[in-house]
């Protein structure tokens, strides 16, 4: 039989409470019995001292223990209460009737008399008064007369001579304890069921929302009704659902953007090839170069997508070693010198080759990183503009700044420059080429080197890209 979590929680509380109450009941019952019998035993010990003294005096007065054999109950009563015994006709008749009765048994008619808790032995430990069976486990106190032990007296365990009122008292205490335990169980049953339902309610809500989320309903949310662990679970679930919703939107946008990026060069290729096939355009070197340019554009796009996919999957290979960052940066700039001169962009290199900045990195990936940043500056900087490249090292962090001139990027869009397929509308737009994947690849390369990359407004009016990479072997 399958139980819901509500009843599982209820039975857990109920069973734990019953076990706790059972342990408490047994401990309290043991404590009541122990305390009650200890109290009776302490009272018996006090009486034992008195009885030992009185028996010693009676032994001296009667010249032996014969008085206990002749009239045991009356003498014990006299010794217990320290009352004189008067030789009345009734007592004399009682003595005659008790002569043939063994000393350890109560006299005739004793069935209606109380059982006394004392056991008396003579000097040779022979029974004078009491039950010989119960006398086996008693600790005896000597009875002394003239510094001579003439007998022994012992006090039996209180369990052997409880009176009806005492038994009734114990019974009432145990009954009251049992009723209290049953009452507590009833209270637990009444309280635990609604408590279990209340505790399980948010869990059921999260379970239902999780089921909806698994079905693709990313807009589902759960209400937060507490600040405890369940409330934290609800907050984490909402955060997860929001992340999945954003990822789903990004995925759809990603598919749409890739489709658009692939569609453009393919449409151009198709149009030009159809024009050649239909004879609208002649097969000339210019026509072939145009087709080749579109194929190269499509190849760059596919290659960028492949590199980004490798980086996301963590399968992009890195062969790291200690490198001089200044040398790698210098080698990456040289192939672009002619292009910058052709566009009229003045490049200022603030790189001191004597300052060896050693980093643990992959030379090929760093070259790819710097090439992407230089290519962006070449594409998006106006003719006759400026580009400043600076390498510094502060607090064991190597910092490379790429600062170009106009046009710039609105500040509210700077944080999105590293998003995939994102390009700023305007001067740095689709008209300048590229698929908006270069900076996303740059970010993945920098992350793989435990560094940071960020975009800021440039003091020259354009964009500044700041790259920070930890120094491995220091700098000199």
C-alpha positions as CSV (number, residue, x, y, z in Angstrom):
1,X,0.0,0.0,0.0
2,X,1.4,3.4,-1.0
3,X,1.2,6.2,1.5
4,X,1.4,9.8,0.6
5,X,4.1,12.0,2.1
6,X,1.4,13.6,4.4
7,X,0.6,10.3,6.1
8,X,4.3,9.2,6.1
9,X,5.1,12.4,8.0
10,X,2.1,11.9,10.3
11,X,3.1,8.3,11.2
12,X,6.7,9.4,11.7
13,X,5.6,12.0,14.2
14,X,3.0,9.6,15.8
15,X,5.4,6.7,16.2
16,X,8.2,8.9,17.5
17,X,5.9,10.4,20.1
18,X,4.5,7.0,21.2
19,X,8.0,5.7,21.7
20,X,9.0,8.8,23.7
21,X,5.8,8.5,25.8
22,X,6.4,4.8,26.3
23,X,9.9,5.4,27.5
24,X,8.7,8.2,29.8
25,X,5.9,6.0,31.2
26,X,8.3,3.1,32.0
27,X,10.8,5.5,33.6
28,X,8.1,7.3,35.6
29,X,6.7,4.0,36.7
30,X,10.1,2.7,37.8
31,X,10.8,6.0,39.5
32,X,7.5,5.9,41.4
33,X,8.0,2.3,42.6
34,X,11.6,2.9,43.5
35,X,10.9,6.2,45.3
36,X,7.9,4.8,47.2
37,X,9.7,1.6,48.4
38,X,12.8,3.6,49.3
39,X,10.6,5.9,51.4
40,X,9.0,2.9,53.2
41,X,12.4,1.3,53.7
42,X,13.8,4.4,55.3
43,X,10.8,4.5,57.6
44,X,11.3,0.8,58.4
45,X,15.0,1.4,59.3
46,X,14.0,4.0,61.8
47,X,11.6,1.6,63.4
48,X,14.2,-1.1,63.2
49,X,16.5,0.9,65.5
50,X,13.7,1.4,68.0
51,X,12.7,-2.3,67.8
52,X,16.3,-3.6,68.3
53,X,16.6,-1.4,71.5
54,X,13.2,-2.4,72.9
55,X,13.8,-6.1,72.2
56,X,17.1,-5.9,74.0
57,X,15.3,-4.4,77.1
58,X,12.5,-7.0,76.9
59,X,15.1,-9.8,76.6
60,X,16.8,-8.6,79.8
61,X,13.4,-8.2,81.6
62,X,12.0,-11.6,80.6
63,X,15.4,-13.5,81.0
64,X,15.2,-14.9,77.5
65,X,13.1,-15.2,74.3
66,X,10.3,-17.3,75.8
67,X,7.9,-14.4,75.8
68,X,8.0,-14.3,71.9
69,X,7.1,-17.9,71.7
70,X,4.2,-17.7,74.2
71,X,2.5,-14.5,72.9
72,X,4.4,-13.3,69.8
73,X,1.8,-10.9,68.3
74,X,1.0,-9.2,71.6
75,X,4.6,-8.7,72.5
76,X,5.5,-7.4,69.0
77,X,2.5,-5.0,69.2
78,X,3.8,-3.8,72.6
79,X,7.3,-3.3,71.3
80,X,6.1,-1.6,68.2
81,X,3.9,0.9,70.0
82,X,5.8,0.9,73.3
83,X,2.5,0.2,75.2
84,X,2.3,-1.9,78.4
85,X,0.6,-5.2,78.1
86,X,-2.0,-5.9,80.7
87,X,-2.7,-9.5,81.7
88,X,-6.4,-9.4,81.1
89,X,-8.5,-12.6,80.9
90,X,-8.8,-12.2,77.2
91,X,-5.0,-12.0,76.8
92,X,-4.5,-15.0,79.0
93,X,-6.9,-17.0,76.8
94,X,-5.0,-15.8,73.7
95,X,-1.7,-17.0,75.2
96,X,-3.2,-20.5,75.9
97,X,-4.4,-20.7,72.3
98,X,-1.0,-19.7,70.9
99,X,1.2,-22.1,72.9
100,X,1.1,-24.8,70.2
101,X,1.4,-22.4,67.2
102,X,4.8,-22.1,65.5
103,X,6.4,-18.8,66.1
104,X,6.7,-17.7,62.5
105,X,2.9,-18.0,61.9
106,X,0.3,-15.6,63.1
107,X,-1.9,-16.8,65.9
108,X,-5.4,-18.1,65.3
109,X,-7.6,-15.4,63.9
110,X,-4.4,-13.8,62.5
111,X,-5.9,-13.8,59.0
112,X,-7.6,-10.6,60.0
113,X,-4.5,-9.1,61.6
114,X,-1.9,-7.2,59.7
115,X,1.3,-8.9,58.6
116,X,4.3,-7.5,60.5
117,X,7.5,-6.7,58.5
118,X,9.9,-7.9,61.2
119,X,11.9,-11.1,61.4
120,X,13.5,-11.9,64.8
121,X,16.3,-14.5,65.2
122,X,18.0,-15.6,68.4
123,X,21.7,-15.5,69.0
124,X,22.2,-18.7,67.0
125,X,20.1,-17.3,64.1
126,X,17.2,-19.5,64.7
127,X,13.8,-18.1,63.8
128,X,11.8,-16.6,66.7
129,X,9.3,-14.5,64.8
130,X,8.4,-14.0,61.2
131,X,8.4,-15.9,57.9
132,X,11.5,-18.1,57.4
133,X,11.2,-17.9,53.6
134,X,11.3,-14.1,53.5
135,X,14.1,-14.1,56.1
136,X,16.7,-15.3,53.6
137,X,17.4,-12.0,51.9
138,X,17.2,-9.7,54.9
139,X,20.1,-7.7,56.3
140,X,19.8,-8.2,60.1
141,X,20.7,-5.8,62.9
142,X,22.1,-7.3,66.1
143,X,20.1,-7.1,69.4
144,X,22.5,-6.3,72.2
145,X,22.1,-6.8,75.9
146,X,25.0,-6.0,78.3
147,X,27.3,-5.7,75.3
148,X,26.4,-9.2,74.2
149,X,24.5,-10.1,71.0
150,X,21.5,-12.0,72.1
151,X,19.6,-12.0,68.8
152,X,19.0,-10.3,65.4
153,X,16.1,-8.3,63.9
154,X,15.6,-7.6,60.3
155,X,13.2,-5.5,58.2
156,X,11.6,-7.2,55.2
157,X,11.3,-5.5,51.8
158,X,8.3,-3.2,51.7
159,X,7.0,-5.1,48.7
160,X,6.1,-8.0,51.0
161,X,3.8,-6.1,53.4
162,X,2.1,-3.3,51.5
163,X,-1.2,-2.4,53.1
164,X,-4.3,-1.9,51.0
165,X,-4.2,1.9,51.2
166,X,-0.6,1.8,50.0
167,X,-1.4,-0.5,47.2
168,X,-4.4,1.7,46.2
169,X,-2.0,4.8,46.2
170,X,0.4,3.0,43.8
171,X,-2.5,1.9,41.6
172,X,-3.9,5.4,41.4
173,X,-0.5,6.9,40.5
174,X,0.1,4.4,37.8
175,X,-3.5,4.9,36.4
176,X,-3.0,8.7,36.4
177,X,0.3,8.3,34.5
178,X,-1.3,6.0,32.0
179,X,-4.2,8.4,31.4
180,X,-1.7,11.3,31.0
181,X,0.2,9.3,28.4
182,X,-3.0,8.4,26.5
183,X,-4.1,12.0,26.6
184,X,-0.7,13.1,25.2
185,X,-1.1,10.6,22.4
186,X,-4.5,11.9,21.6
187,X,-3.2,15.5,21.5
188,X,-0.4,14.4,19.2
189,X,-2.9,12.8,16.8
190,X,-5.1,15.9,16.8
191,X,-2.2,18.3,16.2
192,X,0.1,16.2,13.9
193,X,-2.4,15.6,11.1
194,X,-3.0,19.3,10.3
195,X,0.6,20.0,11.0
196,X,1.7,17.4,8.5
197,X,-0.7,18.7,5.9
198,X,0.6,22.2,6.4
199,X,4.2,21.2,6.1
200,X,3.6,19.1,3.0
201,X,1.5,21.7,1.2
202,X,4.5,23.7,-0.2
203,X,6.2,20.5,-1.1
204,X,3.2,19.4,-3.2
205,X,3.1,22.8,-4.8
206,X,6.8,22.5,-5.8
207,X,6.2,18.9,-7.0
208,X,3.4,20.1,-9.2
209,X,5.4,23.0,-10.5
210,X,8.4,20.7,-11.2
211,X,6.1,18.4,-13.2
212,X,4.9,21.4,-15.3
213,X,8.5,22.5,-15.7
214,X,9.4,19.1,-17.0
215,X,6.7,19.4,-19.6
216,X,8.2,22.6,-20.9
217,X,6.1,25.2,-19.0
218,X,9.0,27.5,-18.1
219,X,6.7,30.3,-16.9
220,X,5.5,28.3,-13.9
221,X,6.3,29.8,-10.5
222,X,5.6,28.8,-6.9
223,X,4.5,31.1,-4.1
224,X,7.0,31.8,-1.3
225,X,5.1,31.5,2.0
226,X,8.0,31.1,4.6
227,X,11.6,32.0,5.2
228,X,12.7,28.5,6.2
229,X,14.3,25.7,4.1
230,X,11.0,25.2,2.2
231,X,10.9,28.9,1.4
232,X,14.5,28.7,0.2
233,X,13.6,25.7,-1.9
234,X,10.7,27.7,-3.5
235,X,13.1,30.6,-4.2
236,X,15.7,28.3,-5.7
237,X,13.0,26.7,-7.8
238,X,11.8,30.1,-9.1
239,X,15.3,31.1,-9.9
240,X,15.9,27.8,-11.8
241,X,12.6,28.2,-13.7
242,X,13.6,31.8,-14.7
243,X,17.0,30.6,-15.8
244,X,15.4,27.8,-17.9
245,X,13.0,30.4,-19.4
246,X,15.8,32.7,-20.3
247,X,17.8,29.9,-21.7
248,X,14.9,28.8,-23.8
249,X,14.5,32.3,-25.1
250,X,18.2,32.5,-25.8
251,X,18.1,29.2,-27.6
252,X,15.2,30.3,-29.8
253,X,16.9,33.6,-30.5
254,X,20.1,31.7,-31.2
255,X,18.5,29.5,-33.8
256,X,16.8,32.5,-35.4
257,X,20.0,34.5,-35.6
258,X,22.0,31.6,-37.0
259,X,19.4,30.9,-39.5
260,X,19.5,34.6,-40.5
261,X,23.3,34.7,-40.7
262,X,23.4,31.6,-42.8
263,X,20.5,32.7,-45.0
264,X,22.2,36.0,-46.1
265,X,25.3,34.6,-47.8
266,X,23.4,31.6,-49.1
267,X,20.8,33.9,-50.7
268,X,23.6,36.0,-52.3
269,X,25.3,32.8,-53.6
270,X,22.1,31.4,-54.9
271,X,21.2,34.7,-56.7
272,X,24.6,35.1,-58.3
273,X,24.8,31.5,-59.4
274,X,21.3,31.6,-60.9
275,X,22.2,34.8,-62.7
276,X,25.3,33.0,-64.2
277,X,23.2,29.9,-65.1
278,X,20.5,32.0,-66.8
279,X,23.1,34.1,-68.7
280,X,22.1,37.3,-67.0
281,X,25.7,37.7,-65.8
282,X,28.8,36.5,-67.7
283,X,31.3,34.2,-66.1
284,X,34.0,36.7,-65.5
285,X,36.8,36.8,-62.9
286,X,34.9,39.5,-61.0
287,X,31.8,37.3,-60.8
288,X,34.0,34.4,-59.5
289,X,35.7,36.7,-57.0
290,X,32.2,37.8,-55.7
291,X,31.2,34.2,-55.3
292,X,34.5,33.4,-53.6
293,X,34.0,36.3,-51.1
294,X,30.5,35.0,-50.1
295,X,31.9,31.5,-49.7
296,X,34.7,32.9,-47.4
297,X,32.1,34.8,-45.4
298,X,30.1,31.7,-45.0
299,X,33.2,29.7,-44.1
300,X,34.2,32.3,-41.4
301,X,30.7,32.1,-39.9
302,X,30.7,28.3,-39.7
303,X,34.2,28.3,-38.3
304,X,33.3,30.8,-35.6
305,X,30.2,28.7,-34.7
306,X,32.4,25.6,-34.5
307,X,35.0,27.3,-32.3
308,X,32.2,28.6,-30.0
309,X,30.6,25.2,-29.8
310,X,34.0,23.6,-28.9
311,X,34.5,26.3,-26.2
312,X,31.0,25.7,-24.7
313,X,31.5,22.0,-24.6
314,X,34.9,22.4,-23.0
315,X,36.6,20.5,-25.8
316,X,38.6,23.4,-27.2
317,X,42.2,22.3,-26.8
318,X,44.7,24.4,-24.8
319,X,48.4,23.8,-24.7
320,X,49.5,26.1,-22.0
321,X,53.1,27.1,-21.2
322,X,55.0,30.0,-19.7
323,X,54.9,32.8,-22.3
324,X,56.1,36.3,-22.6
325,X,52.8,38.2,-23.1
326,X,54.5,41.2,-24.7
327,X,56.0,39.0,-27.4
328,X,52.7,37.3,-28.2
329,X,50.9,40.6,-28.4
330,X,53.6,42.1,-30.6
331,X,53.4,39.1,-33.0
332,X,49.6,39.3,-33.1
333,X,49.7,43.1,-34.1
334,X,52.3,42.8,-37.0
335,X,50.0,41.1,-39.5
336,X,47.4,43.9,-39.1
337,X,49.9,46.8,-39.6
338,X,49.4,47.0,-43.3
339,X,45.6,47.0,-43.0
340,X,45.6,49.8,-40.5
341,X,47.9,51.8,-42.7
342,X,45.6,51.2,-45.7
343,X,42.5,52.5,-43.7
344,X,44.5,55.4,-42.3
345,X,44.2,54.3,-38.7
346,X,47.2,55.3,-36.5
347,X,48.2,52.5,-34.1
348,X,50.0,53.5,-30.9
349,X,51.7,50.6,-29.2
350,X,52.5,51.2,-25.5
351,X,54.3,47.9,-25.1
352,X,57.7,47.6,-23.5
353,X,59.4,44.5,-24.7
354,X,62.1,44.8,-22.0
355,X,59.3,44.3,-19.4
356,X,58.9,40.6,-19.6
357,X,55.4,39.6,-18.4
358,X,55.2,35.9,-18.0
359,X,51.8,34.2,-18.2
360,X,50.8,30.5,-18.3
361,X,48.8,30.4,-21.4
362,X,48.2,28.9,-24.9
363,X,50.1,31.0,-27.5
364,X,47.7,30.1,-30.3
365,X,44.6,30.9,-28.3
366,X,46.0,34.3,-27.2
367,X,46.9,35.0,-30.8
368,X,43.3,34.2,-31.7
369,X,42.1,36.5,-28.9
370,X,44.2,39.5,-29.9
371,X,43.5,39.0,-33.6
372,X,39.7,39.1,-33.0
373,X,40.1,42.3,-31.0
374,X,42.3,43.9,-33.6
375,X,39.9,42.8,-36.4
376,X,37.0,44.5,-34.6
377,X,38.9,47.7,-34.2
378,X,39.9,47.6,-37.9
379,X,36.3,47.0,-39.0
380,X,34.5,49.4,-36.7
381,X,36.9,52.4,-36.4
382,X,36.4,55.3,-38.7
383,X,38.9,56.1,-41.4
384,X,41.8,58.3,-40.1
385,X,41.0,57.2,-36.6
386,X,43.3,56.0,-33.8
387,X,43.9,52.8,-31.9
388,X,46.0,52.7,-28.7
389,X,47.2,49.3,-27.4
390,X,48.7,49.2,-23.9
391,X,50.2,46.5,-21.8
392,X,50.7,47.0,-18.1
393,X,51.2,44.8,-15.0
394,X,49.7,45.6,-11.6
395,X,49.4,43.4,-8.5
396,X,50.4,40.3,-10.5
397,X,47.7,41.0,-13.1
398,X,48.6,41.6,-16.8
399,X,46.2,44.2,-18.3
400,X,45.9,44.7,-22.1
401,X,43.8,47.7,-23.2
402,X,42.5,48.2,-26.8
403,X,41.3,51.8,-27.1
404,X,39.9,53.0,-30.4
405,X,38.3,56.2,-31.7
406,X,34.8,56.9,-33.0
407,X,32.2,55.5,-33.4
408,X,31.4,54.4,-29.8
409,X,28.9,52.1,-28.2
410,X,26.0,53.3,-26.0
411,X,26.8,52.6,-22.4
412,X,23.6,50.6,-21.9
413,X,24.7,48.2,-24.6
414,X,28.3,47.6,-23.4
415,X,27.3,44.6,-21.2
416,X,25.8,42.8,-24.2
417,X,28.8,43.0,-26.5
418,X,30.0,39.6,-25.4
419,X,26.6,37.9,-26.1
420,X,26.5,35.6,-29.1
421,X,25.3,37.0,-32.3
422,X,24.7,40.4,-30.7
423,X,25.8,43.4,-32.7
424,X,25.1,47.1,-32.0
425,X,22.8,48.8,-34.5
426,X,24.3,51.9,-36.1
427,X,27.9,52.4,-37.1
428,X,29.1,49.2,-35.5
429,X,26.3,47.2,-37.2
430,X,25.8,44.4,-39.6
431,X,26.8,46.6,-42.5
432,X,30.4,46.4,-41.2
433,X,30.4,42.6,-41.5
434,X,30.8,39.8,-39.0
435,X,28.3,37.6,-37.2
436,X,28.7,39.0,-33.7
437,X,30.6,35.9,-32.5
438,X,34.1,37.3,-32.2
439,X,33.7,38.8,-28.8
440,X,31.9,35.8,-27.5
441,X,34.8,33.6,-28.5
442,X,37.2,36.1,-26.9
443,X,35.3,35.8,-23.6
444,X,35.6,32.1,-23.6
445,X,39.3,32.2,-24.3
446,X,39.9,34.7,-21.5
447,X,37.8,32.6,-19.1
448,X,39.9,29.5,-19.9
449,X,42.9,31.5,-18.8
450,X,41.3,32.5,-15.5
451,X,41.1,36.1,-16.7
452,X,38.5,38.8,-17.3
453,X,37.4,40.8,-20.3
454,X,35.1,43.9,-20.2
455,X,34.0,46.8,-22.4
456,X,34.1,50.5,-21.5
457,X,33.8,53.8,-23.2
458,X,37.0,55.0,-24.7
459,X,38.6,58.3,-24.0
460,X,39.2,58.6,-27.8
461,X,35.4,58.5,-28.4
462,X,35.1,54.8,-29.4
463,X,35.3,51.5,-27.4
464,X,37.9,50.2,-25.0
465,X,38.3,46.5,-24.4
466,X,40.2,45.6,-21.2
467,X,41.7,42.1,-20.9
468,X,43.2,40.9,-17.6
469,X,45.2,37.7,-17.3
470,X,47.0,36.5,-14.1
471,X,50.8,36.6,-14.2
472,X,52.4,33.2,-13.7
473,X,56.1,33.7,-13.3
474,X,56.1,37.4,-12.4
475,X,57.6,40.2,-14.5
476,X,60.9,41.9,-14.6
